[in-house]
Amino acid sequence: MIAFLSISEAVTPPAPISSERTTSTHEGIITMTTTGEDTRPLPLIGQAVGQAQASLTRLLTGILAGSGTSYLLWLGLQRLNAMGGQPSREAYEADLSYWLQLDGPDAARLAGDVVAAGLAVAGDDGLIAVSARGRALRAEVLTASAQVTGPMLATIDRADLDTTIRTLQEITRRAGETNTTEGNR
């Protein structure tokens, strides 16, 4: 799809401010023309994803409160799990820094907090692994969240859910590639 942008000036006739002065108002009018096979406007995906994330985060935060786990600690556990559950400490901290937008010291602190909470164990070999307590917490939270989100998702067509998940995964992958190629990683 190709988009063309043009700016034109529209002049509003002068409106008297007082009996002695008049003024003109210039307003820029932006016209966007699209050409291509599909000329439907792009959906506001960022807004829709952000609102869904905020709603689900509120639900998750309530579930986590019951276990005494902070949202950030949960995210640290989830990132460790996403890395296969046993990366090097250095790789784990780099992952936390990238995905959670933490600086080096904050990423190191969070990695330490995950270990201190007993959700992971740090080995002498430099690896950090999800602990039995971490696996149990994940199972508990995922079960509780399924009880909340299950009825919501049950009313949505399964094929639509599958498409949404694949689409969000692809957006995540492409955004990661963009960050890597632009040197933002």
N, C-alpha and C positions, 0 to 999 in steps of 0.2 A: 504494500500500500504506500502511495506517495502522498504527502500532505503539502499543500501550498499555503503560504501565509501571506496575506496582503493587508496593508494598513491604509485606511483612507481617512480623510479628515471630513468631518461634518461641522458645519457652522450653524449655530443657533442664532436666530435673529436677535438683535440687541433688545434687551429688556431694560426699561428705565429703572435706575436705582433711585434717582431723585429727579426733580424737575429739570436739573441742569446737566446730569451726567448719564451716559449710556455705556454699556459694556457688551462685549461679545464673548461667548463661551465656545471654546473649541473642545470637542470630545473625539478621542481616537476610537475608531471602530475597527475591530479586528475581524476579518472574515477568513475562515478556514475552509478550504476546498479539498476534498479527498478524491482520489481516483483509485480504482482497483476493483478487484472482484467483489470485495465485501466492504461496503461503505457504511456499515453500522458503526456508531461511535464505540470506542473502547470502554469497557465497564470500569468503574472505579474500584479495581481489585484491591488496591492498597487499603482503601477505607473499609471495604467489606472484610478483608482478612484481619485488619487491625481491630475491628469491632468484635469479630468472632473470637480473636485471641484474648481480648480484654474480658469478654464474658466468660470464656472457659478458664481464664486465669483466676477470676473471682471464685469460681466453683472449686478449682484446685486449691487455692489458698485456704478456703474453709476446710477442706479435707485434710490438708497438711497441718492445720492448727490442731486438729485432734490428735496428731501424732507428735506434736511439739517440734516439727521440722519447718525451718524457714523455706521460703520459696527459692532463695538463692542456693541453699544447701541441696534442695531437691534438684535444681538445674545442674549443679555440680555432679550429683549422682547420675542423673540422666545422661550427661555428656560422657562420663566414664563408661557407662553401659553402652552408649552408642559407639564408643571406640573399641568395643569388643571385651571390655571388662578387665583388661590387663596391659595397658600401655606403659611406656617408660614415664617416669615422673615429668621429665622435660616435655615429652610429647603431650601429656595430659595438660600441663600448664599452658602450653602453646594453644591447644584446642580450646581451653577455657577462655584464654585471652581473645582468640578470634571470635568464637561463637557468642560469648557473653559480653564482648567488648570491654574487657577488663585490661588494665595495664599489667605489666609483669608482676609487680609486688602484690596487687590484688588477686591475680590469678594464682600465685603461689600461696597466698593466704587462704583462698577458697579451697585449694587442693589440701592444704593442711587441716582446714576445718572439716572436710569430708572424712579424712582419716581420724581426726580427734573425736568426731561424732560416732565413730565405729562403723561407718558406712563403707569404708574401704580400709585396706591394710597396705602398708608400704613395706616391700621386701628389701632384704639386703642387696638384692641384685639390681636395685634401682627401678623396679617395676611397682606399679600401684594397681591393686586389684579390688574389685567389688567384694565386700565381705558377706558372710552369711546374714548379718544384720541388714546390710544394704539390699541384698536380694529379698529379704523378708519385708522390708519397708516398701520396696517397689511393688511387690505382690499385693501388699495391703492397700497401698494408695491406688494402684491400677484397678483393683477389685471395687474399692469404694467409688472411684470415679466412673466405672462402668455402670454402677447402680444408678448414678445420677444422669449420665449421658446416654445410657442405653435406651431408655424410653424416648428421648429426643430423637436419637438417630434411627430408631425403629420405624419412625414415620416417614423417613426419607428413603427414596428409591435406592436400592443397593448399587445399581449401576452408576447413579449420580454420585454416590459417596466414593466409589472406586475411581471415577473420573476426577473428582475433586482431589483425592489423595495423590493420584499420579500427576495431576497438574501442579499441585503445590510442591511435590518432590522435584519436578522438572524446573520450576521457577527457582527453587533453592539451588539446584545444580548449576543453572545458568548464571545466577547471581554470584555464586562462588567462583565460576570461571571468569566472570567480569572483574571481580575483586582481584583475582590472581593476575589477570592480564594487565590490569591497571596499576599493579603494584600496591594494592591496598591491603594485602594480606599479611 
